[in-house]
Amino acid sequence: MSSAVPARPLALFLALSAALASSNPAHADFLYGRLEPAGSEPNGDSTAVDVSSSGRTVVFSSSATNWSSLGSDYHGDRVVAVDLDTGAIDIVSATPSGTVFRGESPVVSGDGRYVAFLTYGSSYGPSWQVLRKDRQTGALEVASATAAGEPASNGTNDNYVSMSADGRYVAFDTGAPNLVPAGGGTQVFVKDMLTGAVEMASVRSDGSPAGNDGGTPAETASGGSIDSPTGGGACGLVPDALSGSGRYLVMSCSTAMVPGASGGQIYLRDLQANTTELISRSTSAPNGSSAFAYRPAISPNGRFVTFQNRGYGGLGYANGADSAGNSGVYLRDRQNNTIIPIPRPSAIPVDDYDSCGLTSVSDIGSVVMSCLYNWSGVSRFPQVLLFVPGAGAPEVLSVNGAGQPGNSASGYTLAVNASGLSMAWESIASDIAPNDHNGASDIFVLVEESVVTDTIFADGFDPAPTLRSRAGHFQVKPVMPARRADGAPRD
C-alpha cells in the first residue's frame, strides 16, 4: 500500500513516546489496522471494545459467526478475545464443553487472562448477570452474586461491567433485593472473586448508600444535598470505573455524595480507605460543576480521571477566555490536584465546542476520546481523537489511508491501555480499511510495535499476515503501511 501515515497524528505519537521516556521515541513504530477473521470480513457487527493494560489483548462483543468454527451456528452476540501478540482468537462466552452463549459489554484483565461480561437468560441466573471467565482454565463464575454465591435475584443493569487489572475485583450495578437493602434503589457493587465478599461502592462520605433511583441523571441533578437528599438518583457504572488495583472506583451520581456538593457530579470511592472524593470540582467551583458531569473514566494507576462536562460549569476554559475553546472533556490529575479542560480539537468548528464525550485514559494522562466531527461540512459523525497533555489540541485517529476522517461514526466504544500505546475503537465507516464491504461495525487497533511482537504485524501489514489460532485464523487488515513516529517508513 502506498498511502502515508498523516503527519499530525504522528506528532502526538511522538509525544506519547516522549512521555514514556523512550530512549528513541522518534523511531517508534505505530501499526494501524482492522481486526478480521482470516480470509474474509466479519459477517456481523463488532462492538463494545476493551484493551488489556498490557495492550496485547483486545476483547469485544460480536454478532459475526465467522471469527471461529466454535459457535458458528449460534446467531447472537458473543464475546471474542484477540491476542495481538500470538494471533490467537478465543470465543470467551462459551461453556467448557464448547457451547457458545450470549455475551456483551466485555472488559479484560491486565494480562488478558480474565474477561468479565454481561449475559442474559442463561443458566447462570435470572435476567442479566455478570460472569467472569478464566481464559487459562476455562472456568466461568457468576460475579453478580452475594457473598454466598447466589446470583442477583432480579438480575443486574444491562449496561456496563468493570474489572481490576488482576481480575480479582468485578464491579456491577443492580437493584436486586438479595444485594440491596429494602428501598435502596440501584447501587454499584464490587465483588471480590477471591474471597467472595461483596462491597457496596455507591456510598456517601458518611457511609450511607446513594439515594434511591428517582429518575434520570438530568432529572435529578438538582436534587438534594448529602445533608437533606431530596432528589434521589443512583450512581452510574462505566467500563473504566475501577482502577487497576481495584482500590478506586469512579462514578457519576445524581445526588450529592459529600457535604456541600451540588447534584450531578463525578465521585471517586476509595474502597480501602472508605472515603468518597468529589472529582468534578475546581478552585472556582469547590462544590462541583454547575453543569451535569458524567461518563467518567479512571486510569489504571488511579492518578487520572476524565469526564464529560458540557457548558463549562466553573471548571475552566481551555483557551482562558470562553467555552468556545472547550471540548467538553476534563482531565483531573489527582496526584497534582489539578484539572485540565481538554481543548476543542482544531478540526472541529467553533460552533461545535463541547462536542466530545466518551473517553478512556492511560497512566500517563493521554486520552482517547470520541467527538462529533464536521468532516464533510454537512454530516456530523463521531470520530476518535487522541489528546496528549502538553501536545496541544486533540487530533483525529480514525482516519483512512489518505489521512481523512472516516465516512461514518467511529468511537461509540473505545479503549486505551496503561502505557497509552495500544488503542482500539469500533467504527461503522466503510472507507477506513481497504475493501470494507461488510456494512458492519468493525474493531480497529492502533498499536505501538513495542507492545507486541512482529508476529502478526510482520512487514508493516503489507501484505496482511494470517496465523492459525485455537479457533481458526486471524488477521489484521492494514489501513496503511507501518511508519515511524518521525514519518519515515519502517526499516
N, C-alpha and C positions, 0 to 999 in steps of 0.2 A: 504494500500500500504506500502511496506517495504523499498522503496528506500529513502536514506537520502539526505538532502539538502547539496550541495557541500560546503566545508569549506571555500574556497577562496572568493566567493561572500558574505558569511556570515560576513567576516571581514569588507567588505565595508558597509554592512547593519549596523553593529555595529558603524562604523564611521559616518554613516548618523544620527543615533540616538544620538550619542555624539555631533554632530554638532548642533543638535536641543536642546541641554542641557536637554535631557531626564533624569528624576530622576533615572531611572533604565534601561539604554539603553541595557544592556546585556540580558534583558528579553523581548525585543521587539519581537513580533510575525510577521513574514513575510509570506504572503499567495500568492500562485502562481498557476494560472490555465488558462484554455481556456474558452472563453465565448461560450455557446451553447444554442440553444433553448432546452427546457426540452424534454427529451425522444428521441432526435435524434441529429445528427450533422447538422451544417448549410449546406444547399444543394446548396450553391454558394459561391463565393469569398466575403470576407470582408476586406476592405482596408481603407486607409485614416483616421487613428485613432487620436482622441484627448481626453484629460482628463481635467476635470474642475479643477480650482485652489484648490478647496476643496478636490479633489481626489476621490469624490464619484460618479461622473457621467462620463461615457465613451461614446463617440459618434464615429460613423464610417459609411462609405458607404458600402452597401452590396447588392449583386445580389441574395442572398438567399431569398427564398419566405416563409420559414418556421419559421421566427422569430415571426410571428404573423398571425392570421387569417385575419387581416386587410391587404388588398393588396396582398393576396396570389395568385391572378390571374394576378398580374402585374409582368411581366418578364423583369425587368430592375433594375438599381441601385436605391436604396432608402436609406435615412438617418435613422439610428437606434440609439436610446439613451438607455443605460442600467444604471439603478440606482443601484450601488453596495451596497447601504445602505438598500434599500427596496426590491430589486429584480425585480422592475417593468421594463418592456420593453415598449418603445414608438416609434412608427413609425413617425418620425418627418416630413418627406416630404409628408405630407398628408393635404388635404384641411379640413376645419372644418366639411364638410359633410362626410369625410372619404375616399375621392378619393386619392390614392397613386400616386405620380408622381416622375419623375427623380430628384435625389438629390445626389450631390457629394461634396467631399472636405469639410466636416463639421468642424466647430470649436464651442466650447461651452463656455458659460459664467462661472464665478467663482462658482456660486451656482447651475449651471445646468439648470437654468430657460430658458435661451435663447440659441438658436442654429442658427448660420448663415451658409449658404451653397450655392453652385452653382446649378443652374438648367438650363435646355436647352429646347428651343422650347415650352415654356409654355405660358399660357395666361398672364404671368406677364411681358412680354416684349420680344423683338426680340433676337434671338441667346442666348448666355449665359447671365444670370442675377444672382445677388446675393440676396437671400432672408434671412430674419430673422424671426424665429419662436418663439413666446412666448409660451412655453410649459404649462404655467399656464392657459392662457386664450384661447389658440389655434389660436391667431391672427397671420397672415402672412403679412409681409411688404416687399416691394422692397427696399433693401439697396443701390443698384447700381443705384441711381436716383439723379436728380438735386434737388436743394432746393425746387423747385415747385412740386416735386414728379414724374417728368417724367423719365421713365426708360432710361438707357444709350441707345442712339439711334441706335447704331450698336452692342450693347452687350458689355461684358467685356472679359478679357482674361480668358481662361478656365483652369487656374492653381490653384490658392490659394485664400483664404479669411482669414482675421484675425479680431479679435474682442476683445474689452476690457473686463475686468472681470465683470463689471456691465451690459454688453450687450448694453451699450449706443452708443459706437463708433464701426463702422464696416469699415474695410479697404478693398479696391479692386483696381484693375488696369484696365484701359480702354483707348482707343483712340477715344471714341465716340465724335463726333463733338458738341453735346449739353453739353459736360463737358470739353473738351479740346480746348484751343484756336487754331485757324487755324494754321496748320503746327506744332502743338505741340507734335505730336507723341503719344506714350503711356505714361501715367502718373499714379502715385499712388494717390488715394484719400481716405479721411476719412469722413464718413458720421455720423453726429450726429443724432441718431434716435429719440432724444427728441425734438430738435428744427428744424430739417430738414436741417440744414446748412451743406454744403459740403466744405471741405478744401483740396487743393492740398498739398500733403505731400512730393512729389519728387521735392523739391525746394532747390536750391543752397543757400549758406550763404548770397549771395547778394539779395536774394528774387526772382531770375529768375527761371523758370522751368528747369528741367533737359533737356539735348539735345534730339533732335529727335531720333527715333529708327533707327540707321544707320547700324544695323547688330547684330550678336550675341555678347554676352559679350566678348568672346575670340577674336572676330574680331575687336572690338572697344576699347579694354582695353588700347591700347597705344595711343588713340586719344585724343589730346587736353588738355588744362588746363582750369580752370574757366575763365582765362583772354582771352583765344582765343580757344574756344571749336571747334575743327575741326573733332573730331571723332564721335560725336553724341552718341546715345545709351541711352535707357530708363533705369530706375531703376526697379529692380525686387522685387516683393512682395513674402513673405513667410508666413506660418501659424502662426509662433510665432513672427510676426513683431511688433505688438502692445504690450506695457506694460499693466499691469493690470488696471492702471488708465486711459489709453488711451492717456496719455501725450506724451509718447515717441514712435517713430516708427523707426525700423531698416530696412535697405535696402541695396542691392548690386547695385552699379551704375557703368556703364562702363566709364562714363566721370567724370572729377573732379567736386566735389561739393563744395570744399573750396579752397581758393587761395593756389597755390603751390603744390597741391596734384597730384599724378600720377593717371593714369586711372585704373579702375577696383578695387575699394575699397569698404569697408563697412562703411556706414554712419548711424548716428542717428539724426533724426529730432525731435527737441523739439517743439511740436505743441503749447505749452503755451508761451514759451519764443521766439518763431520764430527764432531759431538758428539751424545750421546744424553742427554736430560734426564728425570728422574723427575717426573711431573706429579702423581700421586695421593699426595701427601705433605702433612704439616703440621709445625708446630713440635713437636707432641707425638708425631708419627709420621714422623720424618725418613726412615725406610727404606721407607715406603709404608704404605698402608692394611692393616689386619689382615683386612679383608673384601675379597672379589674386586671389582675395579673394571673396568668395561667400558663399551661404547658411547660412546667419546669423540667430540667434535666440536670443531673449531677455527674461530675467527672468521676472516674473510678477511684481516684485518690481522695475524693471528698473535698478538694480545695475549691473547685469552681462550680457555680450553679448558673444556668441560663434559664431565662423565662421570657414569655411574651407579655408585653405591656404597651398597649396602644394608647395614644393620647398623652404621652409624656408622664403625667401623674406625679410630677415633682421629683422624678428620678434622674433628671439631667438631659441636656441637649448634646448630641454628638458634635454639632457644629458650633456649640457655645452660644447659640442665638435663639433658635426656634425648633419646633417639631419637624420642620421640613427636612432636617438633616438626619432624622432618626429612621432606623429600620423597623422598629417595633420590638426589637430583641435587646435584652440587657444581660450583661455578664457580671456576676458577683464573684470577687476574689475573697474568699473567707480568710485566707492567710493574711492578706494585706488590708482587710476590711475596706475594700473599695468596690465601687460599682461603675461599670463602663456601659454607656449607651452605644451599642454597635451602630456604626454609621449606615445610612441608606446607601445601598450599592449604587455606584456611579451610573450604571446602565439603567437604573430604574428612574423614571421621570419624577420630578419634584412633587407633582400632584399625587404620586403613588407612595409617598412616605408611609411608614408604619405598615408596610405590606408583607413583612416577614413574620414567621411564626414558629413552626416546628424546628427543634434544634437537637443536636447531640454534641457533647463537649468532651474534649480529651484532657489528659492530665497536664498538658502544657497550656491549656486555655484556648486552643484552636476550636472553632465552632463550625460544624457543618449545619446548614440551615436551608429552609425552604422559603422562597419568596415569590410573590406574583411578579411576573416579568413581562413587560410590554414588548415582546420580541418582534412582532410584525407591525406594530403601530396601531393594531386593531384588537387582535385577540390577546388575552392575558392568561398565561398558563403558569403554574408554579414551576420554578426551576431550582436546582440545587446549587448553593453557593458556599464558599469557604471564607471564613474570617480568621485571620491570624493576628493576635494582639501586636500592635506596633507596626503592622504592614499595610495600614490604610484600610480602605473600604473593602467589603467582601467582593469576591469575583466569582463568576459563573463557572461551575464544574460540569454541568450536564449539557455538554456540547458535542457536536458531531465532528467528523474528521476535518471539516473546513473551519472549525472553531466557532460555529454558530449554535445558539441555543436550540434544543430540540423543538420539534414542531407540535408537541403536546405536553401534557403535565408530567413533571418529574418531582419526586420528593414527597409523595404522600406518606411514605415512611423512609427513614434514613438512619444511618449509624456511623460512628467513628470509634476507632479503638483507643486504648490508653495512650499510645505514643502519638496519635494523630496522623499516622502514616498509612492507615488502612481504612478506607471509606467505602460505603455501599449505600445504594438507594434503589428505589423502584421507579420505573418510568414507563409510560404508555406511548412515548414518542416513537415514531417509526423511522426517523431519519438519523438516529444516533449510530446504531450498529448497521454495518453493511448488510443488505439483503434481509432486512427485517420485514417479514410479510405475515407474521402470525396474528396481528391485530390484538395483541395481548399485552398486559403489563409484564415487564421483564426486570431482572435484577442486574444492576451494573456495579462493577467494582473498580476502584482506583486505589492502587496499592504500590507503595514504595518497595523496590525489589529486595531490600534487606529484610523485609518482614517474612518473605517466603523464599524458597529455593527456586532455582531456574527450571525446575522440572516441568511445570505446566506453562511457564512463561518463556519457554525457550525461543531463541531467535526473535525476540521482541514482538511476539504474536504473529510473525509473518513467515509461514502460514500458521494458523491456529493449531496447536498440537492436540492430540487425542490420547487419553490414557484409559486403561481399564481400572475399574473400581470393584468393590464387592458387589455392587448392584448394576454394573454395566459400564458405560462410557461417560466421560466428562470432557468438556472443552470450554475454553474461554474465547469468545468471539471478539477479535480486536476491533476497537474503534479507530485506532491509529497506531503506527509503529511506536515502540517504546523510545523515549528520548530522555536525555539527562535534564536535570533541573536548569542547566545553563542553555538549553535549547538544542544542544548538539545530539546527533544520532548516537545510539548505544554503540559501544565498542564491540 
